């Protein structure tokens, strides 16, 4: 048993200007998985539906990618999230950081 940190990144799949998906969720998953493979970072990705209020007050529901990561550094997570946000033209993405107790069986 070891103590680790779990990060969760929530990123919407809709462009912040058009409010529509420019790059599909499956393509985003593929690109994200490639990044983690290169960095040798353990991860899990889940699909979700999320709601978001834009800076202009517009509220949308959109496909959302939820990424769980264990064993990365704060710097890796921030770089990844910024890159994904710029690539997907997001106003914001959410990072949640939790202390995690890890057990393998």
NORRA-V533499 format. One record per backbone hydrogen bond with DSSP energy under -0.5 kcal/mol. NH is the residue of the N-H (numbers start at 1). CO is the residue of the C=O. If there is no record, write none. Layout:
BEGIN
nh->NH co->CO
nh->NH co->CO
END
This chain:
BEGIN
nh->2 co->102
nh->4 co->100
nh->6 co->98
nh->7 co->69
nh->8 co->96
nh->9 co->67
nh->10 co->94
nh->11 co->9
nh->11 co->65
nh->13 co->63
nh->15 co->20
nh->16 co->89
nh->19 co->15
nh->22 co->13
nh->22 co->20
nh->28 co->24
nh->29 co->25
nh->30 co->26
nh->31 co->27
nh->32 co->28
nh->33 co->29
nh->34 co->30
nh->35 co->31
nh->36 co->32
nh->37 co->33
nh->38 co->34
nh->39 co->35
nh->40 co->36
nh->41 co->36
nh->42 co->70
nh->44 co->68
nh->46 co->66
nh->48 co->64
nh->50 co->62
nh->52 co->60
nh->54 co->52
nh->54 co->58
nh->57 co->54
nh->60 co->52
nh->62 co->50
nh->64 co->48
nh->65 co->11
nh->66 co->46
nh->66 co->64
nh->67 co->9
nh->67 co->65
nh->68 co->44
nh->68 co->66
nh->69 co->7
nh->70 co->42
nh->71 co->5
nh->77 co->73
nh->78 co->74
nh->79 co->75
nh->80 co->76
nh->81 co->77
nh->82 co->78
nh->83 co->79
nh->84 co->80
nh->85 co->81
nh->86 co->82
nh->87 co->83
nh->88 co->84
nh->89 co->86
nh->90 co->85
nh->94 co->10
nh->96 co->8
nh->98 co->6
nh->100 co->4
nh->102 co->2
nh->102 co->100
END
